[in-house]
Amino acid sequence: MSYCSFSGGEEYKNHFLPGIYVCSECGHELFSSMSKFEHSTPWPAFSQTIHEDSVTKYPEAWGPLKVCCGKCGNGLGHEFLYDGPKEGLSRF
């Protein structure tokens, strides 16, 4: 499942079938459907990456971390610290 192309709306927000979400640019594995959860935002929400090197993170001045593909640098959005489905987890 291609993730974060941002062209024409978000098609995976309500998609909860088993699978792996990959970068829309290079196919690098980003998230497992096992870490996906429902959230009020218009984008799919995940609590963790599938591999330690799935993403790179950069601090933003306003709080969350900017998240990019760990392989090609494609922008994926943000990591919101402590906004996950359980206490202490983040939301990607």
Rosetta constraint file for C-alpha pairs under 8 A:
AtomPair CA 1 CA 19 HARMONIC 7.32 0.50
AtomPair CA 1 CA 20 HARMONIC 6.31 0.50
AtomPair CA 1 CA 21 HARMONIC 4.77 0.50
AtomPair CA 1 CA 22 HARMONIC 5.92 0.50
AtomPair CA 2 CA 21 HARMONIC 5.87 0.50
AtomPair CA 2 CA 22 HARMONIC 5.08 0.50
AtomPair CA 2 CA 23 HARMONIC 5.78 0.50
AtomPair CA 2 CA 24 HARMONIC 4.70 0.50
AtomPair CA 2 CA 27 HARMONIC 7.38 0.50
AtomPair CA 3 CA 12 HARMONIC 7.98 0.50
AtomPair CA 3 CA 21 HARMONIC 5.86 0.50
AtomPair CA 3 CA 22 HARMONIC 5.57 0.50
AtomPair CA 3 CA 23 HARMONIC 5.25 0.50
AtomPair CA 3 CA 24 HARMONIC 5.23 0.50
AtomPair CA 3 CA 76 HARMONIC 7.86 0.50
AtomPair CA 4 CA 23 HARMONIC 6.86 0.50
AtomPair CA 4 CA 24 HARMONIC 6.09 0.50
AtomPair CA 4 CA 75 HARMONIC 7.74 0.50
AtomPair CA 4 CA 76 HARMONIC 5.66 0.50
AtomPair CA 5 CA 24 HARMONIC 5.62 0.50
AtomPair CA 5 CA 25 HARMONIC 7.76 0.50
AtomPair CA 6 CA 10 HARMONIC 6.67 0.50
AtomPair CA 10 CA 42 HARMONIC 7.32 0.50
AtomPair CA 10 CA 43 HARMONIC 6.24 0.50
AtomPair CA 10 CA 44 HARMONIC 7.93 0.50
AtomPair CA 11 CA 15 HARMONIC 7.56 0.50
AtomPair CA 12 CA 43 HARMONIC 7.52 0.50
AtomPair CA 12 CA 44 HARMONIC 6.11 0.50
AtomPair CA 13 CA 42 HARMONIC 6.73 0.50
AtomPair CA 13 CA 43 HARMONIC 5.19 0.50
AtomPair CA 13 CA 44 HARMONIC 4.12 0.50
AtomPair CA 13 CA 45 HARMONIC 7.54 0.50
AtomPair CA 14 CA 38 HARMONIC 7.77 0.50
AtomPair CA 14 CA 44 HARMONIC 7.26 0.50
AtomPair CA 16 CA 33 HARMONIC 6.68 0.50
AtomPair CA 16 CA 36 HARMONIC 7.51 0.50
AtomPair CA 17 CA 33 HARMONIC 7.06 0.50
AtomPair CA 18 CA 32 HARMONIC 7.85 0.50
AtomPair CA 18 CA 33 HARMONIC 5.41 0.50
AtomPair CA 18 CA 34 HARMONIC 7.23 0.50
AtomPair CA 19 CA 32 HARMONIC 6.15 0.50
AtomPair CA 19 CA 33 HARMONIC 5.40 0.50
AtomPair CA 20 CA 29 HARMONIC 6.75 0.50
AtomPair CA 20 CA 30 HARMONIC 7.39 0.50
AtomPair CA 20 CA 31 HARMONIC 5.92 0.50
AtomPair CA 20 CA 32 HARMONIC 4.62 0.50
AtomPair CA 20 CA 33 HARMONIC 6.05 0.50
AtomPair CA 21 CA 29 HARMONIC 6.21 0.50
AtomPair CA 21 CA 30 HARMONIC 5.69 0.50
AtomPair CA 21 CA 31 HARMONIC 5.08 0.50
AtomPair CA 21 CA 32 HARMONIC 6.08 0.50
AtomPair CA 21 CA 33 HARMONIC 7.26 0.50
AtomPair CA 22 CA 26 HARMONIC 7.97 0.50
AtomPair CA 22 CA 27 HARMONIC 5.05 0.50
AtomPair CA 22 CA 28 HARMONIC 5.25 0.50
AtomPair CA 22 CA 29 HARMONIC 4.42 0.50
AtomPair CA 22 CA 30 HARMONIC 5.15 0.50
AtomPair CA 22 CA 31 HARMONIC 6.99 0.50
AtomPair CA 23 CA 27 HARMONIC 4.75 0.50
AtomPair CA 23 CA 28 HARMONIC 5.23 0.50
AtomPair CA 23 CA 29 HARMONIC 6.58 0.50
AtomPair CA 23 CA 30 HARMONIC 6.58 0.50
AtomPair CA 23 CA 69 HARMONIC 6.58 0.50
AtomPair CA 23 CA 74 HARMONIC 7.49 0.50
AtomPair CA 25 CA 72 HARMONIC 7.58 0.50
AtomPair CA 25 CA 74 HARMONIC 6.81 0.50
AtomPair CA 26 CA 71 HARMONIC 7.65 0.50
AtomPair CA 26 CA 72 HARMONIC 6.61 0.50
AtomPair CA 28 CA 54 HARMONIC 7.14 0.50
AtomPair CA 28 CA 69 HARMONIC 7.36 0.50
AtomPair CA 28 CA 70 HARMONIC 7.75 0.50
AtomPair CA 28 CA 71 HARMONIC 6.54 0.50
AtomPair CA 29 CA 50 HARMONIC 6.92 0.50
AtomPair CA 29 CA 51 HARMONIC 7.64 0.50
AtomPair CA 29 CA 54 HARMONIC 6.21 0.50
AtomPair CA 30 CA 49 HARMONIC 5.68 0.50
AtomPair CA 30 CA 50 HARMONIC 5.62 0.50
AtomPair CA 30 CA 51 HARMONIC 7.12 0.50
AtomPair CA 30 CA 54 HARMONIC 4.96 0.50
AtomPair CA 30 CA 55 HARMONIC 6.85 0.50
AtomPair CA 30 CA 69 HARMONIC 7.44 0.50
AtomPair CA 31 CA 35 HARMONIC 7.04 0.50
AtomPair CA 31 CA 36 HARMONIC 7.93 0.50
AtomPair CA 31 CA 46 HARMONIC 7.11 0.50
AtomPair CA 31 CA 48 HARMONIC 6.96 0.50
AtomPair CA 31 CA 49 HARMONIC 4.79 0.50
AtomPair CA 31 CA 50 HARMONIC 4.68 0.50
AtomPair CA 31 CA 51 HARMONIC 7.93 0.50
AtomPair CA 31 CA 54 HARMONIC 7.82 0.50
AtomPair CA 32 CA 36 HARMONIC 7.05 0.50
AtomPair CA 32 CA 49 HARMONIC 7.20 0.50
AtomPair CA 32 CA 50 HARMONIC 5.67 0.50
AtomPair CA 35 CA 46 HARMONIC 5.22 0.50
AtomPair CA 35 CA 47 HARMONIC 5.32 0.50
AtomPair CA 35 CA 48 HARMONIC 6.02 0.50
AtomPair CA 35 CA 49 HARMONIC 7.78 0.50
AtomPair CA 36 CA 44 HARMONIC 7.28 0.50
AtomPair CA 36 CA 45 HARMONIC 5.66 0.50
AtomPair CA 36 CA 46 HARMONIC 4.28 0.50
AtomPair CA 36 CA 47 HARMONIC 6.51 0.50
AtomPair CA 37 CA 44 HARMONIC 7.64 0.50
AtomPair CA 37 CA 45 HARMONIC 5.67 0.50
AtomPair CA 37 CA 46 HARMONIC 6.01 0.50
AtomPair CA 37 CA 47 HARMONIC 7.48 0.50
AtomPair CA 37 CA 85 HARMONIC 6.95 0.50
AtomPair CA 38 CA 44 HARMONIC 7.49 0.50
AtomPair CA 38 CA 45 HARMONIC 6.60 0.50
AtomPair CA 39 CA 44 HARMONIC 7.51 0.50
AtomPair CA 39 CA 45 HARMONIC 6.31 0.50
AtomPair CA 41 CA 45 HARMONIC 7.98 0.50
AtomPair CA 45 CA 91 HARMONIC 6.08 0.50
AtomPair CA 45 CA 92 HARMONIC 5.60 0.50
AtomPair CA 46 CA 84 HARMONIC 7.68 0.50
AtomPair CA 46 CA 91 HARMONIC 5.62 0.50
AtomPair CA 46 CA 92 HARMONIC 5.10 0.50
AtomPair CA 47 CA 84 HARMONIC 5.61 0.50
AtomPair CA 47 CA 85 HARMONIC 7.06 0.50
AtomPair CA 47 CA 89 HARMONIC 6.15 0.50
AtomPair CA 47 CA 90 HARMONIC 5.46 0.50
AtomPair CA 47 CA 91 HARMONIC 5.01 0.50
AtomPair CA 47 CA 92 HARMONIC 6.23 0.50
AtomPair CA 48 CA 89 HARMONIC 7.91 0.50
AtomPair CA 48 CA 90 HARMONIC 7.17 0.50
AtomPair CA 48 CA 91 HARMONIC 7.50 0.50
AtomPair CA 48 CA 92 HARMONIC 7.19 0.50
AtomPair CA 49 CA 54 HARMONIC 6.21 0.50
AtomPair CA 49 CA 55 HARMONIC 7.39 0.50
AtomPair CA 50 CA 54 HARMONIC 6.54 0.50
AtomPair CA 53 CA 70 HARMONIC 5.66 0.50
AtomPair CA 54 CA 69 HARMONIC 6.36 0.50
AtomPair CA 54 CA 70 HARMONIC 4.91 0.50
AtomPair CA 54 CA 71 HARMONIC 7.38 0.50
AtomPair CA 55 CA 67 HARMONIC 6.33 0.50
AtomPair CA 55 CA 68 HARMONIC 5.47 0.50
AtomPair CA 55 CA 69 HARMONIC 4.63 0.50
AtomPair CA 55 CA 70 HARMONIC 3.91 0.50
AtomPair CA 55 CA 71 HARMONIC 7.54 0.50
AtomPair CA 56 CA 67 HARMONIC 5.80 0.50
AtomPair CA 56 CA 68 HARMONIC 5.32 0.50
AtomPair CA 56 CA 69 HARMONIC 6.25 0.50
AtomPair CA 56 CA 70 HARMONIC 4.98 0.50
AtomPair CA 56 CA 73 HARMONIC 7.70 0.50
AtomPair CA 57 CA 65 HARMONIC 5.87 0.50
AtomPair CA 57 CA 66 HARMONIC 5.50 0.50
AtomPair CA 57 CA 67 HARMONIC 4.72 0.50
AtomPair CA 57 CA 68 HARMONIC 6.50 0.50
AtomPair CA 58 CA 65 HARMONIC 5.38 0.50
AtomPair CA 58 CA 66 HARMONIC 4.98 0.50
AtomPair CA 58 CA 67 HARMONIC 6.62 0.50
AtomPair CA 59 CA 63 HARMONIC 7.41 0.50
AtomPair CA 59 CA 64 HARMONIC 6.73 0.50
AtomPair CA 59 CA 65 HARMONIC 4.61 0.50
AtomPair CA 59 CA 66 HARMONIC 6.13 0.50
AtomPair CA 60 CA 64 HARMONIC 5.91 0.50
AtomPair CA 60 CA 65 HARMONIC 5.50 0.50
AtomPair CA 60 CA 66 HARMONIC 6.24 0.50
AtomPair CA 63 CA 80 HARMONIC 7.84 0.50
AtomPair CA 64 CA 78 HARMONIC 6.17 0.50
AtomPair CA 64 CA 79 HARMONIC 5.63 0.50
AtomPair CA 64 CA 80 HARMONIC 4.94 0.50
AtomPair CA 64 CA 81 HARMONIC 6.54 0.50
AtomPair CA 65 CA 78 HARMONIC 5.35 0.50
AtomPair CA 65 CA 79 HARMONIC 5.04 0.50
AtomPair CA 65 CA 80 HARMONIC 6.77 0.50
AtomPair CA 66 CA 75 HARMONIC 7.92 0.50
AtomPair CA 66 CA 76 HARMONIC 7.90 0.50
AtomPair CA 66 CA 77 HARMONIC 6.08 0.50
AtomPair CA 66 CA 78 HARMONIC 4.57 0.50
AtomPair CA 66 CA 79 HARMONIC 6.52 0.50
AtomPair CA 67 CA 75 HARMONIC 6.34 0.50
AtomPair CA 67 CA 76 HARMONIC 5.52 0.50
AtomPair CA 67 CA 77 HARMONIC 5.43 0.50
AtomPair CA 67 CA 78 HARMONIC 5.02 0.50
AtomPair CA 67 CA 79 HARMONIC 6.41 0.50
AtomPair CA 68 CA 73 HARMONIC 5.03 0.50
AtomPair CA 68 CA 74 HARMONIC 5.28 0.50
AtomPair CA 68 CA 75 HARMONIC 4.43 0.50
AtomPair CA 68 CA 76 HARMONIC 5.09 0.50
AtomPair CA 68 CA 77 HARMONIC 7.15 0.50
AtomPair CA 69 CA 73 HARMONIC 4.65 0.50
AtomPair CA 69 CA 74 HARMONIC 5.11 0.50
AtomPair CA 69 CA 75 HARMONIC 6.55 0.50
AtomPair CA 69 CA 76 HARMONIC 6.69 0.50
AtomPair CA 77 CA 92 HARMONIC 7.42 0.50
AtomPair CA 78 CA 92 HARMONIC 5.89 0.50
AtomPair CA 79 CA 90 HARMONIC 6.48 0.50
AtomPair CA 79 CA 91 HARMONIC 5.57 0.50
AtomPair CA 79 CA 92 HARMONIC 4.46 0.50
AtomPair CA 80 CA 84 HARMONIC 7.90 0.50
AtomPair CA 80 CA 90 HARMONIC 5.58 0.50
AtomPair CA 80 CA 91 HARMONIC 5.09 0.50
AtomPair CA 80 CA 92 HARMONIC 6.39 0.50
AtomPair CA 81 CA 88 HARMONIC 7.92 0.50
AtomPair CA 81 CA 89 HARMONIC 6.96 0.50
AtomPair CA 81 CA 90 HARMONIC 4.47 0.50
AtomPair CA 81 CA 91 HARMONIC 6.53 0.50
AtomPair CA 82 CA 87 HARMONIC 6.65 0.50
AtomPair CA 82 CA 88 HARMONIC 5.04 0.50
AtomPair CA 82 CA 89 HARMONIC 5.05 0.50
AtomPair CA 82 CA 90 HARMONIC 4.62 0.50
AtomPair CA 82 CA 91 HARMONIC 7.16 0.50
AtomPair CA 83 CA 87 HARMONIC 7.92 0.50
AtomPair CA 83 CA 88 HARMONIC 7.80 0.50
AtomPair CA 83 CA 89 HARMONIC 6.46 0.50
AtomPair CA 83 CA 90 HARMONIC 5.07 0.50
AtomPair CA 83 CA 91 HARMONIC 5.30 0.50
AtomPair CA 84 CA 88 HARMONIC 7.23 0.50
AtomPair CA 84 CA 89 HARMONIC 4.61 0.50
AtomPair CA 84 CA 90 HARMONIC 4.41 0.50
AtomPair CA 84 CA 91 HARMONIC 4.57 0.50
AtomPair CA 85 CA 89 HARMONIC 6.77 0.50
AtomPair CA 85 CA 90 HARMONIC 7.96 0.50
AtomPair CA 85 CA 91 HARMONIC 7.79 0.50
